[in-house]
């Protein structure tokens, strides 16, 4: 076994991003279906390590200590970019997307519980393979699965939850592009002279040159550090209470407060170009590390019934994005980009949603609306909504046991 330390892992992640860019540029099918570069490179490495392990038993283990700080940095940048005045501009569409998300959370749990019963599994297992791990991700999956083990005597639930969340992360990055390709075929695309191209939002068009200075970068790093420190303090204070929230939600919330509070007091205005650069670096490295570190051979622990449930959930997500998200959000180009993002956070996580949307907008043109509303719904509102939905379906699952 080869164990890479934090520096070796960082080098490997950088090479994965470069390899992913080269693959997307040279492989036509990846371009056609707008597969994000970190997903392309990360999956190639994960599949290569799977083959190596299957043939020789050899493993490469990466240091994952940077994963959490990079993810939290990404969410801090979302918060620092959340100008409440701008969010009001997308008010109606923000509410519509939240309603669409609530519908998916409900359908994911109905499908998970129903298929679990039909396949002879405990309904609580179907709930874990529903919105807990798919829309909730690894953090929500770990929290609920440990409770199921402690209170209801289900064994290996944490391992099952992590496998389901990993499956969703991969599928969320793979289906967003094909869904967007199908939807953009029938809508008017942005023109090449669109003035919005000159002022992309924080996570839009990550390859655009952004002029920044060293003092602005240092100021932004200080703000991000304050978000991480304040967010973790809030998360620790709420731990174990009825208001408990994942750490990244608290970090995002502190970012929103800092951005808008400092501006309201007239003390400081966030330098968005520096936030953009740091946020995109954190996003790319986080996704590369998360995907290249996948031990795909461990997914073999998912028995055939669980694979049936998760494959059905992926099909549900694709159909829901095309026939619910897209029409409700307006049947236009912005709606297609939102649908691609919904595939990302509906099965995986908000970073996957942003990567999906970046892949689409880099090819077809900007979508300020999508980058305005998807990060806030996918990173903040969905966790609150999901907690309420899960509690409702938990009562249903216990009744059906």
N, C-alpha and C positions, 0 to 999 in steps of 0.2 A: 504494500500500500504506500502511495506517495501522499504525504501530508504537506500542503502548501500553507505557509504562514500568511499574514495579512498583506504583506508586500507582494508575495507571489500571486495571491488571489487578485490583487488590484491589477497587476500586469496581465494576468489571464483575462480578466473582465475587459480590459482595454483592447486586447487582441480579439476577443469575441465580438466587440462592437465594430472593429475594423473589418473582421471577416463577414459579419452580417451585412455591412454596407456593400462590400464587394459582391456578395451573393445576390443581394437585391438588385444591384446594378447590372449583373451579368446573367441572371437566371430569369427568363421571360415570365415564367409562371408566377414567380414571387412578385414581379412588378405588376402583372395583370391582376392579381388578387390583393395587392397593396399590403403584403405581410410586413409588419414592423421590423426594422433592422435588428434590434436586440432579440426579438423572438426568433428570427431566422438564424442568427449566429448562436444564440443560446441553445436552441433545440438541436442544431448540428453537433455541438459539443456534447450535450446530454445523450444523444443517440450514439455517438462515437464511444462514450464511456460505458454505455449499456452494452454495446458489442464487445468492448474490451473485457468487461466484467463477465459476460456470458461465456466468452471463449477461454479466458485465462484465470478468472477470479480476481484479477487485479483491480484495485480501486484507487481513484484520486479523490482526496478529500480537501475541500476548500475551507479557509477560515471565513466564517459567516458573521464575524463580529461587526463588520461594517454595514451589513444589510439593514439593521434597525436604524442606525443614525442616518443612512442615506434615505430610507423611506420617510423618516420623520422630517428630514430637510425638505423633501419634496412636498410634504403636506404643509410645512411652514411657509413655503413659497406660494402655495395655493392661497393660504390665509392672507399673506402679505400682498397678494395681488387682488384680493376681494374688496374692491371699492364698492361700498354699499350703494352709492349713487348710481353706479353702473349696473349693479344687480337689479335695481328698481326698473331699469330699462327693459330687462328681460322678465319682468314680473309675471306676466300671464304665461309665458312659455316655461318659466321656472315652475310655476304651479302645475301646468299640464304635465311636465316631465315627472314631477313628483307623484302625480296621480298614476301615470303610466308605470312608474317604478313600484308603487303599491300594488298594482294589478299583477305585476310579474312576481313579486314576493309571495302573493297569495297563491298564484298558479304553481310556483315551484314547490310549495309545501303540499298543495293538494296532490300534485303528481308524485312527489316523493313518498308521501304516506300511503297513497292508493297503490302504487307499484310495490311498496314494501309488503303490504297486506296480501296482494295477489301472489307475490313470490315467496310467501311464508316467512318474512322477516318481521322483527319487532317494529311497530310503527315509529318508534323513536329513532331507529336507524334511518328510516325514510325521511324523518325531519332533519337529521344530520346531513343527509344527501340532498336537502332542499336549500332554503334560503340561509340556513345557518352557515354553511361552508361556501356556497356558491356566491350569493350576494354579500355574505358576511366576511368571507375570507378566512385566513389562518387564525387571526386573533379571536374572532367570534367563535370559530370552530373549537379552538382550544378551551375557551371559557365554558361553553355549553356542554361539550363532551365530557369534561371533568365532572361537571355537576350530574350528568346522566350516570356516570360510573359510581359516584358517591351516593346518590339518592336512590337510584333504580337498579343498581347491581349489574349494569351492562359492562362487560369486560372489553378491553382494547379499543375503547371508543375514541380516545385521543389519537391513536395511530390511524384509525379509520377516518377521523375528521381531517387530519393532515393530508391523507392520501386524496380524499375528495376535494379539498381546497386546492391541492396541487394539480389535480386533473382539470379543475375548473380554470385555473390560471393559464394552463397551456391552451385549452380549447377557446378561452376568451380571446387570446391573442391570435388564434388561427381563423375563427369564423367571422371576425369583424370585417376583414378586408373583402372576402367574397360577398358578404351581405351588402357592403357599400358599393361594390362593383355592380351588383344587380340593380340596386336602387338608383345609382347615378346614371344608369343607361337611359332612363326616361325623364330626366329633369334637366333644366337649363343650368349649365355650369358657369362659374364666375369667368368673366372675360380676362384676358391676359393683361389688360390695362386697368384692372380694378384698383382704385386708389388705396383700398385697404391693405394692399400688399406692402405699402410703404410704412405702415404702422401696425405690425402684427402684435397680437397679445402675447402674454408671457410664454405660453407653451405652444403657440402657433408658429409654424415655420421655423423650427429650431436651427436650420442652417443659415438663416438670415444673419448678416453681419450686424452686430450691435456695438456701438461705440461706448465704452465705459472707462472709468478711471480707477486707479488704485484706491484713492480715498473712498469712492463710492462702493467699491467691492468690500472694503473693510467695514464700512457702515452697515452694509447689507449682511455681512457675516455676523456682525454684532446683533442685528435684529433677529436673524435666524437662531443664534445661540439663545437669545432671550425667549424666543418661542419654545425651543426645546426645554429650557429650564422651567419656564412657567407652566407649560403643558404637562410635563411630568409631575410637577408639584400638585397640580389640580387633579390629575389622574390618581395619584397616590392618596390624596385627600378624599376622593369619592369612592375609593376601592372598598367593596363590601357593602356599599349603601345602595338604596333603590335608584340612585342617580348615576351609578357607575357607568363610565364610558371608556372605550378604548383610548389608549394614549395618543394615537395619531389624531383623533377627533379633538382632544384637548389642545394639542399643539396647533392645529388649524384654527381653533377658536381664539387662542392667544394671538395668532397672526392677524386675524380679522380685527381684534381689539386694538392691537398696536397700529396697524395701518390706518384705521379710521379715527382712533383716538388722538394720535399724534397730529393727523391732518386737521381735525376739528379744533384742536388747541392752537394750531398754527405753529407748532414747534418743529415739525419735520415732515417732509413728503417723501414717501418711499420711491427709490430710484428703480423703476420697473425694469430697465434694461439689465441691471445687475442681478435682480431677482430672476429674470428670464434665463440668463447664462447659468447661474448656480442651480436653478431649478431643473433645467434640462440636463445638466451634467449629473445631478443626483438621480434623476429619473432613469437615464440611460444606464448608468452603472448599477443601480438597484435591479433593474430588469435583467441585465446581463448576468449579474451574480446569482439572482434567484433562479434563472433558467439553467445556467450551466451547472449549478449545484444540485440539480434534480437527480436523485438516485432512482432512475426509472424502474430498476428491478424491484424496488420495494412496492411499486404499484401492483405487482403480481399478487400482493396480499388482498387486493380487491377481488372478491369472489365474483363469479359470473353474474349473479343477481344484482350486485352493486354496479357492475359495469353496464348492465342493462338500464338501471335507473339513471346513471350519469350520462350515458349516451342519449337517453330520452330527454334529459334536461338540456343537453346541448342542442338537440333538434327543436325543443320548445323555445329556447332562447333565440335561435335564428328565425323561426317562424314569427315569434312575438315581435322581434325587431322590425321585420318586414311588414307585417300585417296589423300591428298595433302602434308601435312607436313611430314609425314613418308616417302613417296617415294622420295620427293625432297631432304630430309636431308640424304638419303643414304640407307634406308631400312635395317638398322642394329640396334643393341641395343641402341647405342647413339641416333639414330633417334627416337626410341620408347620413350626414356626418354624425349627428346625434345618435342615430341608430347604430352606427359602428362603435361609438363610444359606449352605448348601452350594452352591447355584446361584451365589451371589455369588463365593465364593473358588474354586470349582471351574472357573469360566470367566474370572474377572477377578482380584479381589484382596480381601483382608480388609476394607478400607474399604467395598467394594461389598456384602460379606456383612452388615456391621453396618447399612448403610443399608437393605438389604432387610428385615432383621429389625425395625428400628425402624418401617418402614412398616407391617409386619404387626401389631406389638404396639400401635402407636398406635391402630390400628383395632379390634383384637379383644381386647386385654388383655395383661398382662405374661407373660413367660416367663423366670424367673430361670435356669432350667437352660440354655436356649439361650445366654443372654448370659454364662454361666459357662464353657461348654466350647467354643463356636465360636471366640471370639477366640484362645484358646490353641492350638487345633488348626490354625486357619487361618493364624495368624501365626507360629507357632513350629515345631510338630511337622511340618507339611506340607513345609517346606523341607528338613528333614533326610531325611524319607521320600522326597521327590521326587528328591533327589540320588542316593539308592541305586537307585531304580527307573530313573532315566534311564541310569545307568551300565550296568545290566543290559540295557536295550533298545538301547543304543548298540552293544553287541556283536552283537545280532540284526540291527540295521540294516546294520552293516558286512558281515556275512555275506551279506545279501540283495542287496548292491550288484552 
